[in-house]
Amino acid sequence: MRLRDLLNKLRWDPKFKNKILKITYIHRGAPNDTQQITTDKINRICSSYFTYTNSASEEVVIPYHRIITVIDEATGEVLWVKRRCSSYST
């Protein structure tokens, strides 16, 4: 499944309505050069990126190519992993 399709399911598919997913993405300068957010923070899902509002009330743009994994918070199931990072450990 494409990443954008998965994120859109959260917004439009009733089966995914209450799911909270954890997204790990590349963020240079952060510990281990990664950062995590949960999908309930997402504002917009666009063709090549999504946006969320950070704790300083700033809109942050995250291009899809920076996303490493998407994990179901409740079950720990890995729903999506970047192909080059298939050995990524959570």
TORGU-623091 format. One record per atom (N, C-alpha, C, O): x negated, y negated, z; atom name; residue in three letters. Coordinates in Angstrom, 2 decimals, m for minus. Layout:
! TORGU-623091
PT       px       py       pz  atom  res
PT        X        Y        Z    CA  ALA
...
This chain:
! TORGU-623091
PT       px       py       pz  atom  res
PT    m0.84     1.17     0.00     N  MET
PT     0.00     0.00     0.00    CA  MET
PT    m0.89    m1.24     0.00     C  MET
PT    m1.89    m1.30     0.72     O  MET
PT    m0.52    m2.21    m0.79     N  ARG
PT    m1.26    m3.48    m0.81    CA  ARG
PT    m1.00    m4.25     0.48     C  ARG
PT     0.08    m4.16     1.07     O  ARG
PT    m2.00    m4.99     0.89     N  LEU
PT    m1.91    m5.75     2.14    CA  LEU
PT    m0.75    m6.74     2.12     C  LEU
PT     0.00    m6.82     3.09     O  LEU
PT    m0.60    m7.47     1.06     N  ARG
PT     0.49    m8.45     0.97    CA  ARG
PT     1.84    m7.78     1.10     C  ARG
PT     2.75    m8.31     1.75     O  ARG
PT     2.00    m6.61     0.49     N  ASP
PT     3.26    m5.87     0.59    CA  ASP
PT     3.55    m5.50     2.04     C  ASP
PT     4.69    m5.61     2.50     O  ASP
PT     2.52    m5.05     2.76     N  LEU
PT     2.69    m4.69     4.16    CA  LEU
PT     3.12    m5.90     4.98     C  LEU
PT     4.04    m5.80     5.79     O  LEU
PT     2.48    m7.04     4.78     N  LEU
PT     2.84    m8.25     5.52    CA  LEU
PT     4.25    m8.72     5.19     C  LEU
PT     4.97    m9.19     6.07     O  LEU
PT     4.63    m8.61     3.93     N  ASN
PT     5.99    m9.00     3.54    CA  ASN
PT     7.05    m8.09     4.16     C  ASN
PT     8.15    m8.54     4.47     O  ASN
PT     6.73    m6.82     4.35     N  LYS
PT     7.66    m5.91     5.01    CA  LYS
PT     8.01    m6.41     6.41     C  LYS
PT     9.15    m6.27     6.86     O  LYS
PT     7.04    m6.99     7.09     N  LEU
PT     7.30    m7.53     8.42    CA  LEU
PT     8.37    m8.61     8.40     C  LEU
PT     9.17    m8.74     9.33     O  LEU
PT     8.38    m9.36     7.34     N  ARG
PT     9.32   m10.46     7.22    CA  ARG
PT    10.69   m10.03     6.68     C  ARG
PT    11.71   m10.59     7.08     O  ARG
PT    10.72    m9.04     5.78     N  TRP
PT    11.96    m8.74     5.06    CA  TRP
PT    12.56    m7.37     5.34     C  TRP
PT    13.76    m7.20     5.16     O  TRP
PT    11.79    m6.39     5.75     N  ASP
PT    12.30    m5.02     5.94    CA  ASP
PT    12.82    m4.87     7.37     C  ASP
PT    12.07    m5.05     8.33     O  ASP
PT    14.12    m4.54     7.52     N  PRO
PT    14.70    m4.41     8.87    CA  PRO
PT    13.98    m3.39     9.75     C  PRO
PT    13.96    m3.55    10.97     O  PRO
PT    13.39    m2.34     9.17     N  LYS
PT    12.67    m1.34     9.95    CA  LYS
PT    11.41    m1.92    10.60     C  LYS
PT    10.94    m1.39    11.61     O  LYS
PT    10.88    m2.98    10.04     N  PHE
PT     9.66    m3.60    10.55    CA  PHE
PT     9.94    m4.85    11.38     C  PHE
PT     9.01    m5.50    11.86     O  PHE
PT    11.21    m5.19    11.54     N  LYS
PT    11.60    m6.47    12.15    CA  LYS
PT    10.93    m6.75    13.49     C  LYS
PT    10.47    m7.86    13.72     O  LYS
PT    10.87    m5.78    14.38     N  ASN
PT    10.32    m6.02    15.71    CA  ASN
PT     8.90    m5.50    15.90     C  ASN
PT     8.39    m5.50    17.01     O  ASN
PT     8.26    m5.08    14.82     N  LYS
PT     6.89    m4.57    14.93    CA  LYS
PT     5.90    m5.72    15.07     C  LYS
PT     6.02    m6.75    14.41     O  LYS
PT     4.95    m5.52    15.95     N  ILE
PT     3.84    m6.47    16.10    CA  ILE
PT     2.59    m5.72    15.66     C  ILE
PT     2.25    m4.68    16.21     O  ILE
PT     1.91    m6.27    14.67     N  LEU
PT     0.69    m5.68    14.17    CA  LEU
PT    m0.48    m6.56    14.54     C  LEU
PT    m0.36    m7.78    14.62     O  LEU
PT    m1.63    m5.93    14.75     N  LYS
PT    m2.85    m6.66    15.07    CA  LYS
PT    m3.73    m6.69    13.82     C  LYS
PT    m4.05    m5.65    13.25     O  LYS
PT    m4.10    m7.89    13.42     N  ILE
PT    m4.94    m8.08    12.24    CA  ILE
PT    m6.34    m8.46    12.71     C  ILE
PT    m6.52    m9.40    13.47     O  ILE
PT    m7.33    m7.71    12.24     N  THR
PT    m8.73    m8.04    12.49    CA  THR
PT    m9.29    m8.60    11.19     C  THR
PT    m9.13    m7.99    10.13     O  THR
PT    m9.93    m9.76    11.27     N  TYR
PT   m10.47   m10.37    10.06    CA  TYR
PT   m11.86   m10.95    10.32     C  TYR
PT   m12.25   m11.19    11.47     O  TYR
PT   m12.59   m11.17     9.25     N  ILE
PT   m13.94   m11.72     9.32    CA  ILE
PT   m13.85   m13.19     9.67     C  ILE
PT   m13.14   m13.97     9.03     O  ILE
PT   m14.58   m13.57    10.72     N  HIS
PT   m14.62   m14.96    11.18    CA  HIS
PT   m16.06   m15.25    11.60     C  HIS
PT   m16.45   m14.97    12.73     O  HIS
PT   m16.83   m15.83    10.69     N  ARG
PT   m18.25   m16.09    10.95    CA  ARG
PT   m18.42   m16.97    12.19     C  ARG
PT   m17.75   m17.99    12.35     O  ARG
PT   m19.32   m16.56    13.05     N  GLY
PT   m19.60   m17.31    14.26    CA  GLY
PT   m18.89   m16.78    15.48     C  GLY
PT   m19.29   m17.08    16.61     O  GLY
PT   m17.84   m16.01    15.29     N  ALA
PT   m17.14   m15.38    16.42    CA  ALA
PT   m17.95   m14.16    16.86     C  ALA
PT   m18.77   m13.66    16.09     O  ALA
PT   m17.72   m13.66    18.06     N  PRO
PT   m18.42   m12.43    18.48    CA  PRO
PT   m18.19   m11.31    17.46     C  PRO
PT   m17.06   m11.04    17.06     O  PRO
PT   m19.26   m10.66    17.05     N  ASN
PT   m19.23    m9.61    16.02    CA  ASN
PT   m18.70   m10.10    14.67     C  ASN
PT   m18.34    m9.30    13.81     O  ASN
PT   m18.66   m11.40    14.49     N  ASP
PT   m18.15   m12.02    13.25    CA  ASP
PT   m16.73   m11.60    12.91     C  ASP
PT   m16.34   m11.61    11.74     O  ASP
PT   m15.95   m11.24    13.92     N  THR
PT   m14.54   m10.89    13.69    CA  THR
PT   m13.65   m11.60    14.70     C  THR
PT   m14.09   m12.01    15.77     O  THR
PT   m12.39   m11.72    14.33     N  GLN
PT   m11.38   m12.27    15.21    CA  GLN
PT   m10.10   m11.49    14.99     C  GLN
PT    m9.92   m10.89    13.94     O  GLN
PT    m9.21   m11.51    15.98     N  GLN
PT    m7.94   m10.79    15.86    CA  GLN
PT    m6.78   m11.73    16.17     C  GLN
PT    m6.87   m12.61    17.02     O  GLN
PT    m5.69   m11.51    15.44     N  ILE
PT    m4.44   m12.19    15.75    CA  ILE
PT    m3.33   m11.16    15.61     C  ILE
PT    m3.54   m10.09    15.04     O  ILE
PT    m2.17   m11.48    16.12     N  THR
PT    m1.01   m10.62    15.93    CA  THR
PT    m0.10   m11.24    14.89     C  THR
PT    m0.06   m12.46    14.71     O  THR
PT     0.64   m10.38    14.20     N  THR
PT     1.45   m10.84    13.08    CA  THR
PT     2.60   m11.75    13.48     C  THR
PT     3.16   m12.44    12.63     O  THR
PT     2.98   m11.77    14.75     N  ASP
PT     4.04   m12.69    15.16    CA  ASP
PT     3.58   m14.15    15.09     C  ASP
PT     4.40   m15.06    15.22     O  ASP
PT     2.30   m14.39    14.89     N  LYS
PT     1.76   m15.75    14.78    CA  LYS
PT     1.74   m16.25    13.32     C  LYS
PT     1.47   m17.43    13.08     O  LYS
PT     2.02   m15.37    12.37     N  ILE
PT     1.96   m15.74    10.95    CA  ILE
PT     3.09   m16.70    10.60     C  ILE
PT     4.24   m16.49    10.96     O  ILE
PT     2.72   m17.78     9.89     N  ASN
PT     3.70   m18.76     9.42    CA  ASN
PT     4.13   m18.49     7.98     C  ASN
PT     5.32   m18.43     7.67     O  ASN
PT     3.14   m18.34     7.11     N  ARG
PT     3.43   m18.16     5.67    CA  ARG
PT     2.61   m17.00     5.12     C  ARG
PT     1.47   m16.78     5.52     O  ARG
PT     3.23   m16.26     4.20     N  ILE
PT     2.55   m15.19     3.47    CA  ILE
PT     2.55   m15.61     2.01     C  ILE
PT     3.61   m15.70     1.38     O  ILE
PT     1.37   m15.85     1.47     N  CYS
PT     1.23   m16.35     0.10    CA  CYS
PT     0.56   m15.28    m0.77     C  CYS
PT     0.28   m14.18    m0.29     O  CYS
PT     0.31   m15.60    m2.02     N  SER
PT    m0.20   m14.59    m2.94    CA  SER
PT    m1.61   m14.11    m2.60     C  SER
PT    m1.92   m12.95    m2.84     O  SER
PT    m2.46   m14.97    m2.04     N  SER
PT    m3.83   m14.54    m1.76    CA  SER
PT    m4.28   m14.85    m0.33     C  SER
PT    m5.45   m14.65     0.01     O  SER
PT    m3.37   m15.32     0.51     N  TYR
PT    m3.70   m15.65     1.89    CA  TYR
PT    m2.44   m15.71     2.75     C  TYR
PT    m1.32   m15.71     2.23     O  TYR
PT    m2.64   m15.76     4.07     N  PHE
PT    m1.55   m16.09     4.98    CA  PHE
PT    m2.02   m17.20     5.89     C  PHE
PT    m3.22   m17.47     5.98     O  PHE
PT    m1.07   m17.84     6.56     N  THR
PT    m1.43   m18.90     7.50    CA  THR
PT    m0.84   m18.59     8.87     C  THR
PT     0.18   m17.91     8.99     O  THR
PT    m1.51   m19.11     9.89     N  TYR
PT    m0.99   m19.04    11.25    CA  TYR
PT    m1.40   m20.32    11.97     C  TYR
PT    m2.28   m21.04    11.52     O  TYR
PT    m0.75   m20.59    13.09     N  THR
PT    m1.07   m21.76    13.90    CA  THR
PT    m1.90   m21.30    15.09     C  THR
PT    m1.48   m20.42    15.84     O  THR
PT    m3.08   m21.90    15.25     N  ASN
PT    m3.96   m21.49    16.35    CA  ASN
PT    m3.56   m22.20    17.66     C  ASN
PT    m2.58   m22.95    17.69     O  ASN
PT    m4.31   m21.96    18.71     N  SER
PT    m3.98   m22.50    20.03    CA  SER
PT    m4.11   m24.02    20.09     C  SER
PT    m3.57   m24.66    21.00     O  SER
PT    m4.83   m24.62    19.14     N  ALA
PT    m4.96   m26.07    19.07    CA  ALA
PT    m3.90   m26.69    18.16     C  ALA
PT    m4.01   m27.85    17.77     O  ALA
PT    m2.88   m25.90    17.81     N  SER
PT    m1.78   m26.32    16.93    CA  SER
PT    m2.23   m26.70    15.53     C  SER
PT    m1.60   m27.53    14.87     O  SER
PT    m3.34   m26.09    15.06     N  GLU
PT    m3.83   m26.31    13.71    CA  GLU
PT    m3.45   m25.13    12.84     C  GLU
PT    m3.48   m23.98    13.27     O  GLU
PT    m3.07   m25.43    11.60     N  GLU
PT    m2.76   m24.34    10.67    CA  GLU
PT    m4.07   m23.77    10.14     C  GLU
PT    m4.94   m24.50     9.66     O  GLU
PT    m4.21   m22.44    10.22     N  VAL
PT    m5.41   m21.73     9.78    CA  VAL
PT    m5.04   m20.88     8.57     C  VAL
PT    m4.03   m20.17     8.59     O  VAL
PT    m5.85   m20.94     7.53     N  VAL
PT    m5.64   m20.16     6.31    CA  VAL
PT    m6.60   m18.97     6.35     C  VAL
PT    m7.81   m19.14     6.50     O  VAL
PT    m6.05   m17.76     6.20     N  ILE
PT    m6.86   m16.54     6.17    CA  ILE
PT    m6.67   m15.86     4.82     C  ILE
PT    m5.60   m15.31     4.56     O  ILE
PT    m7.68   m15.89     3.95     N  PRO
PT    m7.58   m15.18     2.67    CA  PRO
PT    m7.56   m13.66     2.92     C  PRO
PT    m8.22   m13.17     3.83     O  PRO
PT    m6.81   m12.95     2.11     N  TYR
PT    m6.69   m11.50     2.28    CA  TYR
PT    m8.04   m10.78     2.20     C  TYR
PT    m8.22    m9.76     2.86     O  TYR
PT    m8.97   m11.30     1.42     N  HIS
PT   m10.26   m10.60     1.28    CA  HIS
PT   m11.06   m10.60     2.59     C  HIS
PT   m12.04    m9.86     2.69     O  HIS
PT   m10.68   m11.39     3.57     N  ARG
PT   m11.37   m11.40     4.86    CA  ARG
PT   m10.77   m10.43     5.88     C  ARG
PT   m11.35   m10.23     6.95     O  ARG
PT    m9.63    m9.84     5.56     N  ILE
PT    m8.98    m8.94     6.50    CA  ILE
PT    m9.67    m7.58     6.47     C  ILE
PT    m9.97    m7.03     5.41     O  ILE
PT    m9.92    m7.04     7.67     N  ILE
PT   m10.61    m5.75     7.81    CA  ILE
PT    m9.61    m4.64     8.11     C  ILE
PT    m9.61    m3.61     7.44     O  ILE
PT    m8.75    m4.84     9.12     N  THR
PT    m7.76    m3.81     9.46    CA  THR
PT    m6.44    m4.44     9.89     C  THR
PT    m6.38    m5.60    10.30     O  THR
PT    m5.39    m3.63     9.76     N  VAL
PT    m4.07    m3.96    10.31    CA  VAL
PT    m3.63    m2.74    11.11     C  VAL
PT    m3.53    m1.64    10.57     O  VAL
PT    m3.37    m2.96    12.39     N  ILE
PT    m3.05    m1.86    13.31    CA  ILE
PT    m1.73    m2.13    14.01     C  ILE
PT    m1.46    m3.26    14.43     O  ILE
PT    m0.89    m1.10    14.13     N  ASP
PT     0.36    m1.20    14.88    CA  ASP
PT     0.01    m1.30    16.36     C  ASP
PT    m0.59    m0.38    16.91     O  ASP
PT     0.38    m2.39    17.00     N  GLU
PT     0.04    m2.62    18.42    CA  GLU
PT     0.64    m1.54    19.32     C  GLU
PT     0.00    m1.10    20.27     O  GLU
PT     1.86    m1.12    19.03     N  ALA
PT     2.56    m0.17    19.90    CA  ALA
PT     1.97     1.23    19.85     C  ALA
PT     1.86     1.90    20.88     O  ALA
PT     1.59     1.69    18.66     N  THR
PT     1.15     3.07    18.50    CA  THR
PT    m0.36     3.23    18.32     C  THR
PT    m0.90     4.32    18.50     O  THR
PT    m1.03     2.15    17.95     N  GLY
PT    m2.45     2.23    17.65    CA  GLY
PT    m2.74     2.77    16.25     C  GLY
PT    m3.90     2.94    15.88     O  GLY
PT    m1.70     3.02    15.48     N  GLU
PT    m1.86     3.56    14.13    CA  GLU
PT    m2.47     2.51    13.20     C  GLU
PT    m2.03     1.36    13.16     O  GLU
PT    m3.49     2.92    12.45     N  VAL
PT    m4.10     2.04    11.46    CA  VAL
PT    m3.21     2.08    10.22     C  VAL
PT    m3.07     3.13     9.58     O  VAL
PT    m2.61     0.94     9.89     N  LEU
PT    m1.70     0.87     8.74    CA  LEU
PT    m2.40     0.45     7.47     C  LEU
PT    m1.94     0.76     6.37     O  LEU
PT    m3.51    m0.27     7.62     N  TRP
PT    m4.26    m0.72     6.45    CA  TRP
PT    m5.70    m0.93     6.87     C  TRP
PT    m5.96    m1.44     7.96     O  TRP
PT    m6.63    m0.55     6.02     N  VAL
PT    m8.05    m0.79     6.27    CA  VAL
PT    m8.70    m1.17     4.94     C  VAL
PT    m8.41    m0.60     3.90     O  VAL
PT    m9.59    m2.15     5.02     N  LYS
PT   m10.31    m2.59     3.82    CA  LYS
PT   m11.14    m1.42     3.31     C  LYS
PT   m11.82    m0.75     4.08     O  LYS
PT   m11.09    m1.16     2.03     N  ARG
PT   m11.76     0.00     1.44    CA  ARG
PT   m13.24     0.07     1.80     C  ARG
PT   m13.72     1.15     2.15     O  ARG
PT   m13.96    m1.02     1.72     N  ARG
PT   m15.39    m1.01     2.03    CA  ARG
PT   m15.65    m0.73     3.50     C  ARG
PT   m16.77    m0.36     3.87     O  ARG
PT   m14.63    m0.89     4.34     N  CYS
PT   m14.80    m0.72     5.79    CA  CYS
PT   m14.06     0.50     6.29     C  CYS
PT   m13.60     0.51     7.43     O  CYS
PT   m13.93     1.53     5.47     N  SER
PT   m13.13     2.69     5.87    CA  SER
PT   m13.69     3.38     7.11     C  SER
PT   m12.98     4.15     7.76     O  SER
PT   m14.93     3.11     7.45     N  SER
PT   m15.50     3.72     8.66    CA  SER
PT   m15.40     2.78     9.86     C  SER
PT   m15.98     3.05    10.91     O  SER
PT   m14.67     1.67     9.71     N  TYR
PT   m14.53     0.69    10.78    CA  TYR
PT   m13.87     1.35    11.99     C  TYR
PT   m12.87     2.05    11.84     O  TYR
PT   m14.43     1.14    13.16     N  SER
PT   m13.83     1.71    14.37    CA  SER
PT   m13.09     0.64    15.13     C  SER
PT   m13.57    m0.49    15.24     O  SER
PT   m11.96     0.97    15.67     N  THR
PT   m11.13     0.00    16.36    CA  THR
PT   m11.39     0.00    17.85     C  THR
PT   m10.77    m0.76    18.58     O  THR
